[in-house]
């Protein structure tokens, strides 16, 4: 299980966007979203860093919970959701 905290995930639009970027990395990944805790839980055999990079590329600020390295490929530009 890969657990990623996304503090700037604030609404259903953010959730939908992040589900799409996770699916782009692994279409068969099982994703649980806890919007109130601002956390993604991903069940996948893919490299966890790929998910962090994908979330970051979508304009969000992910932080790995656990053993994943969270600083791979820092985003240069912040985009993100329409409500931030």
PDB file with SEQRES, HELIX, SHEET and CRYST1 records, atoms N, CA, C and O in Angstrom:
SEQRES   1 A   84  UNK UNK UNK UNK UNK UNK UNK UNK UNK UNK UNK UNK UNK          
SEQRES   2 A   84  UNK UNK UNK UNK UNK UNK UNK UNK UNK UNK UNK UNK UNK          
SEQRES   3 A   84  UNK UNK UNK UNK UNK UNK UNK UNK UNK UNK UNK UNK UNK          
SEQRES   4 A   84  UNK UNK UNK UNK UNK UNK UNK UNK UNK UNK UNK UNK UNK          
SEQRES   5 A   84  UNK UNK UNK UNK UNK UNK UNK UNK UNK UNK UNK UNK UNK          
SEQRES   6 A   84  UNK UNK UNK UNK UNK UNK UNK UNK UNK UNK UNK UNK UNK          
SEQRES   7 A   84  UNK UNK UNK UNK UNK UNK                                      
HELIX    1 AA1 UNK A   12  UNK A   25  1                                  14    
HELIX    2 AA2 UNK A   48  UNK A   57  1                                  10    
SHEET    1 AA1 4 UNK A  30  UNK A  34  0                                        
SHEET    2 AA1 4 UNK A  39  UNK A  43 -1                                        
SHEET    3 AA1 4 UNK A   2  UNK A   6 -1                                        
SHEET    4 AA1 4 UNK A  62  UNK A  65 -1                                        
CRYST1    1.000    1.000    1.000  90.00  90.00  90.00 P 1           1          
ATOM      1  N   UNK A   1       0.858  -1.180   0.000  1.00  0.00           N  
ATOM      2  CA  UNK A   1       0.000   0.000   0.000  1.00  0.00           C  
ATOM      3  C   UNK A   1       0.895   1.232   0.000  1.00  0.00           C  
ATOM      4  O   UNK A   1       1.826   1.337   0.799  1.00  0.00           O  
ATOM      5  N   UNK A   2       0.608   2.144  -0.888  1.00  0.00           N  
ATOM      6  CA  UNK A   2       1.325   3.408  -0.983  1.00  0.00           C  
ATOM      7  C   UNK A   2       0.404   4.476  -0.408  1.00  0.00           C  
ATOM      8  O   UNK A   2      -0.744   4.600  -0.834  1.00  0.00           O  
ATOM      9  N   UNK A   3       0.891   5.238   0.541  1.00  0.00           N  
ATOM     10  CA  UNK A   3       0.088   6.267   1.170  1.00  0.00           C  
ATOM     11  C   UNK A   3       0.740   7.622   0.914  1.00  0.00           C  
ATOM     12  O   UNK A   3       1.914   7.828   1.223  1.00  0.00           O  
ATOM     13  N   UNK A   4      -0.041   8.545   0.343  1.00  0.00           N  
ATOM     14  CA  UNK A   4       0.470   9.864  -0.015  1.00  0.00           C  
ATOM     15  C   UNK A   4      -0.442  10.927   0.583  1.00  0.00           C  
ATOM     16  O   UNK A   4      -1.656  10.901   0.380  1.00  0.00           O  
ATOM     17  N   UNK A   5       0.144  11.850   1.312  1.00  0.00           N  
ATOM     18  CA  UNK A   5      -0.598  12.988   1.837  1.00  0.00           C  
ATOM     19  C   UNK A   5      -0.536  14.113   0.798  1.00  0.00           C  
ATOM     20  O   UNK A   5       0.533  14.444   0.284  1.00  0.00           O  
ATOM     21  N   UNK A   6      -1.702  14.689   0.504  1.00  0.00           N  
ATOM     22  CA  UNK A   6      -1.785  15.785  -0.466  1.00  0.00           C  
ATOM     23  C   UNK A   6      -2.553  16.909   0.213  1.00  0.00           C  
ATOM     24  O   UNK A   6      -3.776  16.996   0.095  1.00  0.00           O  
ATOM     25  N   UNK A   7      -1.826  17.773   0.927  1.00  0.00           N  
ATOM     26  CA  UNK A   7      -2.477  18.812   1.726  1.00  0.00           C  
ATOM     27  C   UNK A   7      -3.279  19.798   0.896  1.00  0.00           C  
ATOM     28  O   UNK A   7      -4.211  20.418   1.407  1.00  0.00           O  
ATOM     29  N   UNK A   8      -2.931  19.953  -0.384  1.00  0.00           N  
ATOM     30  CA  UNK A   8      -3.667  20.880  -1.232  1.00  0.00           C  
ATOM     31  C   UNK A   8      -4.773  20.198  -2.044  1.00  0.00           C  
ATOM     32  O   UNK A   8      -5.256  20.771  -3.021  1.00  0.00           O  
ATOM     33  N   UNK A   9      -5.180  18.987  -1.657  1.00  0.00           N  
ATOM     34  CA  UNK A   9      -6.351  18.315  -2.214  1.00  0.00           C  
ATOM     35  C   UNK A   9      -7.539  18.763  -1.357  1.00  0.00           C  
ATOM     36  O   UNK A   9      -7.677  18.335  -0.211  1.00  0.00           O  
ATOM     37  N   UNK A  10      -8.389  19.620  -1.911  1.00  0.00           N  
ATOM     38  CA  UNK A  10      -9.406  20.273  -1.090  1.00  0.00           C  
ATOM     39  C   UNK A  10     -10.846  19.990  -1.470  1.00  0.00           C  
ATOM     40  O   UNK A  10     -11.756  20.340  -0.718  1.00  0.00           O  
ATOM     41  N   UNK A  11     -11.083  19.358  -2.630  1.00  0.00           N  
ATOM     42  CA  UNK A  11     -12.473  19.198  -3.071  1.00  0.00           C  
ATOM     43  C   UNK A  11     -12.619  17.983  -3.981  1.00  0.00           C  
ATOM     44  O   UNK A  11     -11.644  17.289  -4.271  1.00  0.00           O  
ATOM     45  N   UNK A  12     -13.822  17.741  -4.416  1.00  0.00           N  
ATOM     46  CA  UNK A  12     -14.107  16.633  -5.318  1.00  0.00           C  
ATOM     47  C   UNK A  12     -13.409  16.764  -6.657  1.00  0.00           C  
ATOM     48  O   UNK A  12     -13.043  15.759  -7.266  1.00  0.00           O  
ATOM     49  N   UNK A  13     -13.218  17.996  -7.123  1.00  0.00           N  
ATOM     50  CA  UNK A  13     -12.493  18.215  -8.377  1.00  0.00           C  
ATOM     51  C   UNK A  13     -11.045  17.764  -8.229  1.00  0.00           C  
ATOM     52  O   UNK A  13     -10.496  17.115  -9.120  1.00  0.00           O  
ATOM     53  N   UNK A  14     -10.432  18.108  -7.105  1.00  0.00           N  
ATOM     54  CA  UNK A  14      -9.064  17.661  -6.818  1.00  0.00           C  
ATOM     55  C   UNK A  14      -9.007  16.133  -6.813  1.00  0.00           C  
ATOM     56  O   UNK A  14      -8.113  15.534  -7.409  1.00  0.00           O  
ATOM     57  N   UNK A  15      -9.964  15.518  -6.139  1.00  0.00           N  
ATOM     58  CA  UNK A  15     -10.006  14.060  -6.063  1.00  0.00           C  
ATOM     59  C   UNK A  15     -10.086  13.445  -7.454  1.00  0.00           C  
ATOM     60  O   UNK A  15      -9.357  12.501  -7.761  1.00  0.00           O  
ATOM     61  N   UNK A  16     -10.970  13.977  -8.296  1.00  0.00           N  
ATOM     62  CA  UNK A  16     -11.125  13.449  -9.652  1.00  0.00           C  
ATOM     63  C   UNK A  16      -9.837  13.609 -10.457  1.00  0.00           C  
ATOM     64  O   UNK A  16      -9.437  12.703 -11.187  1.00  0.00           O  
ATOM     65  N   UNK A  17      -9.198  14.757 -10.319  1.00  0.00           N  
ATOM     66  CA  UNK A  17      -7.939  15.007 -11.023  1.00  0.00           C  
ATOM     67  C   UNK A  17      -6.877  14.017 -10.584  1.00  0.00           C  
ATOM     68  O   UNK A  17      -6.161  13.454 -11.412  1.00  0.00           O  
ATOM     69  N   UNK A  18      -6.777  13.807  -9.288  1.00  0.00           N  
ATOM     70  CA  UNK A  18      -5.748  12.902  -8.774  1.00  0.00           C  
ATOM     71  C   UNK A  18      -6.041  11.450  -9.135  1.00  0.00           C  
ATOM     72  O   UNK A  18      -5.112  10.683  -9.388  1.00  0.00           O  
ATOM     73  N   UNK A  19      -7.298  11.064  -9.165  1.00  0.00           N  
ATOM     74  CA  UNK A  19      -7.632   9.700  -9.615  1.00  0.00           C  
ATOM     75  C   UNK A  19      -7.176   9.495 -11.061  1.00  0.00           C  
ATOM     76  O   UNK A  19      -6.687   8.422 -11.414  1.00  0.00           O  
ATOM     77  N   UNK A  20      -7.336  10.526 -11.897  1.00  0.00           N  
ATOM     78  CA  UNK A  20      -6.910  10.424 -13.298  1.00  0.00           C  
ATOM     79  C   UNK A  20      -5.401  10.286 -13.419  1.00  0.00           C  
ATOM     80  O   UNK A  20      -4.918   9.478 -14.212  1.00  0.00           O  
ATOM     81  N   UNK A  21      -4.647  11.065 -12.642  1.00  0.00           N  
ATOM     82  CA  UNK A  21      -3.190  10.970 -12.759  1.00  0.00           C  
ATOM     83  C   UNK A  21      -2.674   9.648 -12.209  1.00  0.00           C  
ATOM     84  O   UNK A  21      -1.693   9.110 -12.723  1.00  0.00           O  
ATOM     85  N   UNK A  22      -3.317   9.116 -11.177  1.00  0.00           N  
ATOM     86  CA  UNK A  22      -2.934   7.801 -10.655  1.00  0.00           C  
ATOM     87  C   UNK A  22      -3.219   6.725 -11.709  1.00  0.00           C  
ATOM     88  O   UNK A  22      -2.401   5.833 -11.932  1.00  0.00           O  
ATOM     89  N   UNK A  23      -4.379   6.818 -12.350  1.00  0.00           N  
ATOM     90  CA  UNK A  23      -4.738   5.852 -13.397  1.00  0.00           C  
ATOM     91  C   UNK A  23      -3.786   5.931 -14.583  1.00  0.00           C  
ATOM     92  O   UNK A  23      -3.550   4.926 -15.254  1.00  0.00           O  
ATOM     93  N   UNK A  24      -3.239   7.108 -14.848  1.00  0.00           N  
ATOM     94  CA  UNK A  24      -2.286   7.261 -15.948  1.00  0.00           C  
ATOM     95  C   UNK A  24      -0.987   6.514 -15.650  1.00  0.00           C  
ATOM     96  O   UNK A  24      -0.307   6.058 -16.570  1.00  0.00           O  
ATOM     97  N   UNK A  25      -0.644   6.390 -14.383  1.00  0.00           N  
ATOM     98  CA  UNK A  25       0.549   5.635 -13.991  1.00  0.00           C  
ATOM     99  C   UNK A  25       0.245   4.147 -13.981  1.00  0.00           C  
ATOM    100  O   UNK A  25       1.042   3.346 -14.467  1.00  0.00           O  
ATOM    101  N   UNK A  26      -0.906   3.772 -13.428  1.00  0.00           N  
ATOM    102  CA  UNK A  26      -1.300   2.365 -13.337  1.00  0.00           C  
ATOM    103  C   UNK A  26      -2.822   2.279 -13.386  1.00  0.00           C  
ATOM    104  O   UNK A  26      -3.503   2.531 -12.392  1.00  0.00           O  
ATOM    105  N   UNK A  27      -3.341   1.924 -14.549  1.00  0.00           N  
ATOM    106  CA  UNK A  27      -4.787   1.873 -14.752  1.00  0.00           C  
ATOM    107  C   UNK A  27      -5.466   0.842 -13.854  1.00  0.00           C  
ATOM    108  O   UNK A  27      -6.664   0.949 -13.591  1.00  0.00           O  
ATOM    109  N   UNK A  28      -4.724  -0.146 -13.383  1.00  0.00           N  
ATOM    110  CA  UNK A  28      -5.330  -1.175 -12.538  1.00  0.00           C  
ATOM    111  C   UNK A  28      -5.135  -0.908 -11.043  1.00  0.00           C  
ATOM    112  O   UNK A  28      -5.510  -1.739 -10.217  1.00  0.00           O  
ATOM    113  N   UNK A  29      -4.559   0.233 -10.690  1.00  0.00           N  
ATOM    114  CA  UNK A  29      -4.330   0.561  -9.282  1.00  0.00           C  
ATOM    115  C   UNK A  29      -5.658   0.768  -8.561  1.00  0.00           C  
ATOM    116  O   UNK A  29      -6.587   1.370  -9.098  1.00  0.00           O  
ATOM    117  N   UNK A  30      -5.726   0.262  -7.347  1.00  0.00           N  
ATOM    118  CA  UNK A  30      -6.885   0.511  -6.486  1.00  0.00           C  
ATOM    119  C   UNK A  30      -6.562   1.763  -5.672  1.00  0.00           C  
ATOM    120  O   UNK A  30      -5.526   1.829  -5.010  1.00  0.00           O  
ATOM    121  N   UNK A  31      -7.455   2.756  -5.726  1.00  0.00           N  
ATOM    122  CA  UNK A  31      -7.203   4.034  -5.067  1.00  0.00           C  
ATOM    123  C   UNK A  31      -8.309   4.317  -4.057  1.00  0.00           C  
ATOM    124  O   UNK A  31      -9.496   4.274  -4.382  1.00  0.00           O  
ATOM    125  N   UNK A  32      -7.895   4.607  -2.823  1.00  0.00           N  
ATOM    126  CA  UNK A  32      -8.828   5.080  -1.797  1.00  0.00           C  
ATOM    127  C   UNK A  32      -8.458   6.524  -1.516  1.00  0.00           C  
ATOM    128  O   UNK A  32      -7.289   6.847  -1.306  1.00  0.00           O  
ATOM    129  N   UNK A  33      -9.462   7.391  -1.513  1.00  0.00           N  
ATOM    130  CA  UNK A  33      -9.235   8.802  -1.249  1.00  0.00           C  
ATOM    131  C   UNK A  33      -9.946   9.173   0.041  1.00  0.00           C  
ATOM    132  O   UNK A  33     -11.142   8.926   0.201  1.00  0.00           O  
ATOM    133  N   UNK A  34      -9.198   9.765   0.952  1.00  0.00           N  
ATOM    134  CA  UNK A  34      -9.775  10.306   2.177  1.00  0.00           C  
ATOM    135  C   UNK A  34      -9.616  11.818   2.082  1.00  0.00           C  
ATOM    136  O   UNK A  34      -8.582  12.376   2.448  1.00  0.00           O  
ATOM    137  N   UNK A  35     -10.670  12.469   1.579  1.00  0.00           N  
ATOM    138  CA  UNK A  35     -10.605  13.905   1.329  1.00  0.00           C  
ATOM    139  C   UNK A  35     -10.419  14.694   2.617  1.00  0.00           C  
ATOM    140  O   UNK A  35      -9.676  15.675   2.637  1.00  0.00           O  
ATOM    141  N   UNK A  36     -11.083  14.279   3.695  1.00  0.00           N  
ATOM    142  CA  UNK A  36     -10.966  15.023   4.953  1.00  0.00           C  
ATOM    143  C   UNK A  36      -9.562  14.922   5.543  1.00  0.00           C  
ATOM    144  O   UNK A  36      -9.085  15.875   6.157  1.00  0.00           O  
ATOM    145  N   UNK A  37      -8.895  13.783   5.365  1.00  0.00           N  
ATOM    146  CA  UNK A  37      -7.519  13.616   5.835  1.00  0.00           C  
ATOM    147  C   UNK A  37      -6.509  14.053   4.777  1.00  0.00           C  
ATOM    148  O   UNK A  37      -5.311  14.145   5.041  1.00  0.00           O  
ATOM    149  N   UNK A  38      -7.018  14.321   3.570  1.00  0.00           N  
ATOM    150  CA  UNK A  38      -6.183  14.729   2.429  1.00  0.00           C  
ATOM    151  C   UNK A  38      -5.096  13.691   2.146  1.00  0.00           C  
ATOM    152  O   UNK A  38      -3.907  13.998   2.060  1.00  0.00           O  
ATOM    153  N   UNK A  39      -5.566  12.446   2.006  1.00  0.00           N  
ATOM    154  CA  UNK A  39      -4.654  11.332   1.814  1.00  0.00           C  
ATOM    155  C   UNK A  39      -5.134  10.399   0.710  1.00  0.00           C  
ATOM    156  O   UNK A  39      -6.328  10.131   0.579  1.00  0.00           O  
ATOM    157  N   UNK A  40      -4.186   9.911  -0.078  1.00  0.00           N  
ATOM    158  CA  UNK A  40      -4.431   8.890  -1.097  1.00  0.00           C  
ATOM    159  C   UNK A  40      -3.793   7.594  -0.613  1.00  0.00           C  
ATOM    160  O   UNK A  40      -2.677   7.598  -0.095  1.00  0.00           O  
ATOM    161  N   UNK A  41      -4.504   6.496  -0.786  1.00  0.00           N  
ATOM    162  CA  UNK A  41      -3.930   5.180  -0.532  1.00  0.00           C  
ATOM    163  C   UNK A  41      -4.045   4.412  -1.838  1.00  0.00           C  
ATOM    164  O   UNK A  41      -5.134   4.248  -2.388  1.00  0.00           O  
ATOM    165  N   UNK A  42      -2.915   3.949  -2.320  1.00  0.00           N  
ATOM    166  CA  UNK A  42      -2.840   3.330  -3.636  1.00  0.00           C  
ATOM    167  C   UNK A  42      -2.308   1.915  -3.485  1.00  0.00           C  
ATOM    168  O   UNK A  42      -1.273   1.689  -2.860  1.00  0.00           O  
ATOM    169  N   UNK A  43      -3.023   0.978  -4.061  1.00  0.00           N  
ATOM    170  CA  UNK A  43      -2.588  -0.421  -4.094  1.00  0.00           C  
ATOM    171  C   UNK A  43      -2.089  -0.687  -5.508  1.00  0.00           C  
ATOM    172  O   UNK A  43      -2.876  -0.774  -6.450  1.00  0.00           O  
ATOM    173  N   UNK A  44      -0.762  -0.816  -5.647  1.00  0.00           N  
ATOM    174  CA  UNK A  44      -0.164  -1.001  -6.965  1.00  0.00           C  
ATOM    175  C   UNK A  44       1.216  -1.607  -6.809  1.00  0.00           C  
ATOM    176  O   UNK A  44       1.850  -1.478  -5.762  1.00  0.00           O  
ATOM    177  N   UNK A  45       1.681  -2.279  -7.876  1.00  0.00           N  
ATOM    178  CA  UNK A  45       3.030  -2.819  -7.899  1.00  0.00           C  
ATOM    179  C   UNK A  45       4.018  -1.853  -8.546  1.00  0.00           C  
ATOM    180  O   UNK A  45       5.212  -2.146  -8.614  1.00  0.00           O  
ATOM    181  N   UNK A  46       3.540  -0.713  -9.019  1.00  0.00           N  
ATOM    182  CA  UNK A  46       4.411   0.278  -9.652  1.00  0.00           C  
ATOM    183  C   UNK A  46       5.285   0.966  -8.606  1.00  0.00           C  
ATOM    184  O   UNK A  46       4.995   0.932  -7.410  1.00  0.00           O  
ATOM    185  N   UNK A  47       6.351   1.585  -9.081  1.00  0.00           N  
ATOM    186  CA  UNK A  47       7.262   2.331  -8.216  1.00  0.00           C  
ATOM    187  C   UNK A  47       6.517   3.508  -7.589  1.00  0.00           C  
ATOM    188  O   UNK A  47       5.959   4.331  -8.315  1.00  0.00           O  
ATOM    189  N   UNK A  48       6.494   3.609  -6.267  1.00  0.00           N  
ATOM    190  CA  UNK A  48       5.768   4.697  -5.602  1.00  0.00           C  
ATOM    191  C   UNK A  48       6.208   6.094  -6.041  1.00  0.00           C  
ATOM    192  O   UNK A  48       5.401   7.024  -6.046  1.00  0.00           O  
ATOM    193  N   UNK A  49       7.464   6.244  -6.405  1.00  0.00           N  
ATOM    194  CA  UNK A  49       7.956   7.552  -6.832  1.00  0.00           C  
ATOM    195  C   UNK A  49       7.228   8.019  -8.090  1.00  0.00           C  
ATOM    196  O   UNK A  49       7.054   9.222  -8.288  1.00  0.00           O  
ATOM    197  N   UNK A  50       6.801   7.088  -8.942  1.00  0.00           N  
ATOM    198  CA  UNK A  50       6.044   7.456 -10.147  1.00  0.00           C  
ATOM    199  C   UNK A  50       4.738   8.153  -9.767  1.00  0.00           C  
ATOM    200  O   UNK A  50       4.325   9.099 -10.438  1.00  0.00           O  
ATOM    201  N   UNK A  51       4.093   7.698  -8.708  1.00  0.00           N  
ATOM    202  CA  UNK A  51       2.848   8.317  -8.269  1.00  0.00           C  
ATOM    203  C   UNK A  51       3.112   9.706  -7.693  1.00  0.00           C  
ATOM    204  O   UNK A  51       2.362  10.645  -7.958  1.00  0.00           O  
ATOM    205  N   UNK A  52       4.173   9.834  -6.909  1.00  0.00           N  
ATOM    206  CA  UNK A  52       4.529  11.145  -6.365  1.00  0.00           C  
ATOM    207  C   UNK A  52       4.813  12.133  -7.494  1.00  0.00           C  
ATOM    208  O   UNK A  52       4.354  13.274  -7.462  1.00  0.00           O  
ATOM    209  N   UNK A  53       5.568  11.687  -8.481  1.00  0.00           N  
ATOM    210  CA  UNK A  53       5.889  12.554  -9.613  1.00  0.00           C  
ATOM    211  C   UNK A  53       4.642  12.948 -10.392  1.00  0.00           C  
ATOM    212  O   UNK A  53       4.525  14.092 -10.830  1.00  0.00           O  
ATOM    213  N   UNK A  54       3.713  12.017 -10.570  1.00  0.00           N  
ATOM    214  CA  UNK A  54       2.481  12.298 -11.306  1.00  0.00           C  
ATOM    215  C   UNK A  54       1.608  13.304 -10.556  1.00  0.00           C  
ATOM    216  O   UNK A  54       1.043  14.214 -11.163  1.00  0.00           O  
ATOM    217  N   UNK A  55       1.500  13.139  -9.248  1.00  0.00           N  
ATOM    218  CA  UNK A  55       0.715  14.067  -8.429  1.00  0.00           C  
ATOM    219  C   UNK A  55       1.357  15.458  -8.476  1.00  0.00           C  
ATOM    220  O   UNK A  55       0.662  16.467  -8.595  1.00  0.00           O  
ATOM    221  N   UNK A  56       2.669  15.497  -8.383  1.00  0.00           N  
ATOM    222  CA  UNK A  56       3.396  16.762  -8.440  1.00  0.00           C  
ATOM    223  C   UNK A  56       3.224  17.432  -9.807  1.00  0.00           C  
ATOM    224  O   UNK A  56       3.032  18.646  -9.886  1.00  0.00           O  
ATOM    225  N   UNK A  57       3.292  16.644 -10.874  1.00  0.00           N  
ATOM    226  CA  UNK A  57       3.143  17.181 -12.227  1.00  0.00           C  
ATOM    227  C   UNK A  57       1.747  17.760 -12.451  1.00  0.00           C  
ATOM    228  O   UNK A  57       1.568  18.645 -13.288  1.00  0.00           O  
ATOM    229  N   UNK A  58       0.761  17.262 -11.706  1.00  0.00           N  
ATOM    230  CA  UNK A  58      -0.608  17.783 -11.816  1.00  0.00           C  
ATOM    231  C   UNK A  58      -0.778  19.084 -11.031  1.00  0.00           C  
ATOM    232  O   UNK A  58      -1.853  19.683 -11.046  1.00  0.00           O  
ATOM    233  N   UNK A  59       0.279  19.519 -10.349  1.00  0.00           N  
ATOM    234  CA  UNK A  59       0.241  20.789  -9.653  1.00  0.00           C  
ATOM    235  C   UNK A  59      -0.012  20.710  -8.162  1.00  0.00           C  
ATOM    236  O   UNK A  59      -0.267  21.729  -7.520  1.00  0.00           O  
ATOM    237  N   UNK A  60       0.055  19.519  -7.607  1.00  0.00           N  
ATOM    238  CA  UNK A  60      -0.183  19.330  -6.179  1.00  0.00           C  
ATOM    239  C   UNK A  60       1.143  19.111  -5.448  1.00  0.00           C  
ATOM    240  O   UNK A  60       2.185  18.909  -6.071  1.00  0.00           O  
ATOM    241  N   UNK A  61       1.084  19.153  -4.134  1.00  0.00           N  
ATOM    242  CA  UNK A  61       2.277  19.003  -3.296  1.00  0.00           C  
ATOM    243  C   UNK A  61       2.173  17.728  -2.472  1.00  0.00           C  
ATOM    244  O   UNK A  61       1.709  17.765  -1.333  1.00  0.00           O  
ATOM    245  N   UNK A  62       2.602  16.595  -3.037  1.00  0.00           N  
ATOM    246  CA  UNK A  62       2.483  15.329  -2.314  1.00  0.00           C  
ATOM    247  C   UNK A  62       3.576  15.156  -1.273  1.00  0.00           C  
ATOM    248  O   UNK A  62       4.688  15.664  -1.417  1.00  0.00           O  
ATOM    249  N   UNK A  63       3.235  14.432  -0.232  1.00  0.00           N  
ATOM    250  CA  UNK A  63       4.208  14.025   0.777  1.00  0.00           C  
ATOM    251  C   UNK A  63       3.959  12.555   1.067  1.00  0.00           C  
ATOM    252  O   UNK A  63       2.855  12.161   1.442  1.00  0.00           O  
ATOM    253  N   UNK A  64       4.984  11.758   0.892  1.00  0.00           N  
ATOM    254  CA  UNK A  64       4.850  10.332   1.140  1.00  0.00           C  
ATOM    255  C   UNK A  64       4.677  10.087   2.631  1.00  0.00           C  
ATOM    256  O   UNK A  64       5.278  10.765   3.465  1.00  0.00           O  
ATOM    257  N   UNK A  65       3.852   9.113   2.942  1.00  0.00           N  
ATOM    258  CA  UNK A  65       3.663   8.686   4.323  1.00  0.00           C  
ATOM    259  C   UNK A  65       4.304   7.312   4.400  1.00  0.00           C  
ATOM    260  O   UNK A  65       3.828   6.366   3.771  1.00  0.00           O  
ATOM    261  N   UNK A  66       5.369   7.196   5.158  1.00  0.00           N  
ATOM    262  CA  UNK A  66       6.061   5.918   5.242  1.00  0.00           C  
ATOM    263  C   UNK A  66       7.438   5.996   4.631  1.00  0.00           C  
ATOM    264  O   UNK A  66       8.184   6.939   4.898  1.00  0.00           O  
ATOM    265  N   UNK A  67       7.794   5.006   3.803  1.00  0.00           N  
ATOM    266  CA  UNK A  67       9.168   4.851   3.354  1.00  0.00           C  
ATOM    267  C   UNK A  67       9.462   5.392   1.963  1.00  0.00           C  
ATOM    268  O   UNK A  67      10.605   5.301   1.515  1.00  0.00           O  
ATOM    269  N   UNK A  68       8.494   5.945   1.268  1.00  0.00           N  
ATOM    270  CA  UNK A  68       8.703   6.443  -0.092  1.00  0.00           C  
ATOM    271  C   UNK A  68       9.463   7.759  -0.038  1.00  0.00           C  
ATOM    272  O   UNK A  68       9.217   8.581   0.845  1.00  0.00           O  
ATOM    273  N   UNK A  69      10.383   7.967  -0.974  1.00  0.00           N  
ATOM    274  CA  UNK A  69      11.099   9.230  -1.044  1.00  0.00           C  
ATOM    275  C   UNK A  69      10.203  10.273  -1.685  1.00  0.00           C  
ATOM    276  O   UNK A  69       9.790  10.118  -2.834  1.00  0.00           O  
ATOM    277  N   UNK A  70       9.899  11.332  -0.951  1.00  0.00           N  
ATOM    278  CA  UNK A  70       8.915  12.318  -1.389  1.00  0.00           C  
ATOM    279  C   UNK A  70       9.505  13.474  -2.167  1.00  0.00           C  
ATOM    280  O   UNK A  70       8.737  14.269  -2.710  1.00  0.00           O  
ATOM    281  N   UNK A  71      10.811  13.622  -2.259  1.00  0.00           N  
ATOM    282  CA  UNK A  71      11.367  14.799  -2.892  1.00  0.00           C  
ATOM    283  C   UNK A  71      11.874  14.550  -4.304  1.00  0.00           C  
ATOM    284  O   UNK A  71      12.628  15.366  -4.833  1.00  0.00           O  
ATOM    285  N   UNK A  72      11.486  13.456  -4.921  1.00  0.00           N  
ATOM    286  CA  UNK A  72      11.921  13.163  -6.277  1.00  0.00           C  
ATOM    287  C   UNK A  72      11.226  14.099  -7.255  1.00  0.00           C  
ATOM    288  O   UNK A  72       9.999  14.195  -7.257  1.00  0.00           O  
ATOM    289  N   UNK A  73      11.992  14.781  -8.076  1.00  0.00           N  
ATOM    290  CA  UNK A  73      11.448  15.621  -9.140  1.00  0.00           C  
ATOM    291  C   UNK A  73      10.582  16.759  -8.664  1.00  0.00           C  
ATOM    292  O   UNK A  73       9.407  16.809  -9.027  1.00  0.00           O  
ATOM    293  N   UNK A  74      11.094  17.667  -7.876  1.00  0.00           N  
ATOM    294  CA  UNK A  74      10.323  18.808  -7.371  1.00  0.00           C  
ATOM    295  C   UNK A  74       9.659  19.561  -8.516  1.00  0.00           C  
ATOM    296  O   UNK A  74      10.265  19.749  -9.571  1.00  0.00           O  
ATOM    297  N   UNK A  75       8.444  19.984  -8.319  1.00  0.00           N  
ATOM    298  CA  UNK A  75       7.719  20.751  -9.332  1.00  0.00           C  
ATOM    299  C   UNK A  75       8.271  22.171  -9.386  1.00  0.00           C  
ATOM    300  O   UNK A  75       8.548  22.776  -8.350  1.00  0.00           O  
ATOM    301  N   UNK A  76       8.426  22.692 -10.580  1.00  0.00           N  
ATOM    302  CA  UNK A  76       8.915  24.042 -10.754  1.00  0.00           C  
ATOM    303  C   UNK A  76       7.766  25.038 -10.775  1.00  0.00           C  
ATOM    304  O   UNK A  76       7.950  26.205 -10.429  1.00  0.00           O  
ATOM    305  N   UNK A  77       6.595  24.593 -11.174  1.00  0.00           N  
ATOM    306  CA  UNK A  77       5.437  25.463 -11.330  1.00  0.00           C  
ATOM    307  C   UNK A  77       4.281  24.867 -10.553  1.00  0.00           C  
ATOM    308  O   UNK A  77       4.029  23.665 -10.631  1.00  0.00           O  
ATOM    309  N   UNK A  78       3.578  25.703  -9.804  1.00  0.00           N  
ATOM    310  CA  UNK A  78       2.433  25.221  -9.035  1.00  0.00           C  
ATOM    311  C   UNK A  78       1.158  25.556  -9.785  1.00  0.00           C  
ATOM    312  O   UNK A  78       0.900  26.720 -10.094  1.00  0.00           O  
ATOM    313  N   UNK A  79       0.364  24.545 -10.077  1.00  0.00           N  
ATOM    314  CA  UNK A  79      -0.915  24.756 -10.745  1.00  0.00           C  
ATOM    315  C   UNK A  79      -1.991  24.317  -9.780  1.00  0.00           C  
ATOM    316  O   UNK A  79      -2.386  25.088  -8.905  1.00  0.00           O  
ATOM    317  N   UNK A  80      -2.471  23.104  -9.915  1.00  0.00           N  
ATOM    318  CA  UNK A  80      -3.422  22.554  -8.973  1.00  0.00           C  
ATOM    319  C   UNK A  80      -4.858  22.831  -9.319  1.00  0.00           C  
ATOM    320  O   UNK A  80      -5.204  23.059 -10.478  1.00  0.00           O  
ATOM    321  N   UNK A  81      -5.671  22.809  -8.328  1.00  0.00           N  
ATOM    322  CA  UNK A  81      -7.126  22.852  -8.488  1.00  0.00           C  
ATOM    323  C   UNK A  81      -7.642  24.272  -8.687  1.00  0.00           C  
ATOM    324  O   UNK A  81      -6.961  25.257  -8.401  1.00  0.00           O  
ATOM    325  N   UNK A  82      -8.849  24.334  -9.178  1.00  0.00           N  
ATOM    326  CA  UNK A  82      -9.518  25.615  -9.420  1.00  0.00           C  
ATOM    327  C   UNK A  82      -9.907  26.326  -8.129  1.00  0.00           C  
ATOM    328  O   UNK A  82     -10.147  27.534  -8.145  1.00  0.00           O  
ATOM    329  N   UNK A  83      -9.973  25.613  -7.024  1.00  0.00           N  
ATOM    330  CA  UNK A  83     -10.462  26.208  -5.789  1.00  0.00           C  
ATOM    331  C   UNK A  83      -9.346  26.678  -4.859  1.00  0.00           C  
ATOM    332  O   UNK A  83      -9.615  27.076  -3.726  1.00  0.00           O  
ATOM    333  N   UNK A  84      -8.105  26.636  -5.319  1.00  0.00           N  
ATOM    334  CA  UNK A  84      -7.015  27.122  -4.473  1.00  0.00           C  
ATOM    335  C   UNK A  84      -6.551  28.450  -4.961  1.00  0.00           C  
ATOM    336  O   UNK A  84      -5.635  29.035  -4.382  1.00  0.00           O  
TER     337      UNK A  84                                                      
END                                                                             
